[in-house]
Amino acid sequence: MIQPFAALGVLIFPGILTSTGTDQLPVASTGWIAAVLPALFEVNLILVVAGGIAGAFLWGQLMP
């Protein structure tokens, strides 16, 4: 039986890759990594989301 969190991940992952546009895959990947790292340490969900947003934003601003 598939676990609910696995199904949720499968549904969300394609949206992560296309969330910043087709030519911005490194920005989306950085945001994903910035969200996964605190999630591995079971940090509050709001901080996980904020980390992902901040990671994608900063990478998009710092890299041309």
C-alpha positions as CSV (number, residue, x, y, z in Angstrom):
1,M,0.0,0.0,0.0
2,I,1.3,3.4,-0.9
3,Q,1.8,5.8,1.9
4,P,0.0,9.2,1.8
5,F,3.2,11.2,2.0
6,A,4.7,9.3,-0.9
7,A,1.6,10.1,-3.0
8,L,1.8,13.7,-2.1
9,G,5.5,13.9,-3.0
10,V,4.7,12.4,-6.4
11,L,2.0,15.0,-7.0
12,I,4.1,17.9,-5.9
13,F,7.5,17.2,-7.4
14,P,6.6,18.0,-11.1
15,G,5.2,21.4,-9.9
16,I,8.5,22.2,-8.1
17,L,10.5,21.7,-11.3
18,T,8.2,24.0,-13.4
19,S,7.4,26.6,-10.7
20,T,10.0,29.1,-11.8
21,G,9.7,28.6,-15.5
22,T,11.2,26.2,-18.0
23,D,14.6,27.9,-18.2
24,Q,14.9,28.2,-14.5
25,L,15.5,24.6,-13.5
26,P,18.6,25.4,-11.3
27,V,16.6,28.0,-9.3
28,A,13.8,25.5,-8.7
29,S,16.3,22.7,-7.8
30,T,18.0,25.0,-5.3
31,G,14.7,25.9,-3.7
32,W,13.8,22.2,-3.4
33,I,17.2,21.4,-1.8
34,A,16.8,24.3,0.6
35,A,13.4,22.9,1.6
36,V,14.4,19.3,2.0
37,L,17.4,19.9,4.2
38,P,15.4,21.4,7.1
39,A,12.7,18.9,6.5
40,L,15.1,16.1,7.2
41,F,15.7,17.5,10.6
42,E,11.9,17.7,11.2
43,V,11.9,21.5,11.5
44,N,8.5,23.3,11.6
45,L,6.7,23.1,8.3
46,I,6.5,26.9,8.0
47,L,10.3,27.1,8.3
48,V,10.7,24.4,5.7
49,V,8.5,26.3,3.2
50,A,10.2,29.6,4.0
51,G,13.6,28.0,3.5
52,G,12.6,26.7,0.1
53,I,11.3,30.1,-1.0
54,A,14.3,31.9,0.4
55,G,16.7,29.5,-1.3
56,A,15.0,29.8,-4.7
57,F,14.8,33.6,-4.4
58,L,18.5,34.0,-3.4
59,W,19.8,31.7,-6.0
60,G,17.7,33.5,-8.6
61,Q,19.1,36.9,-7.5
62,L,22.7,35.9,-7.1
63,M,23.1,33.8,-10.3
64,P,22.6,35.4,-13.7
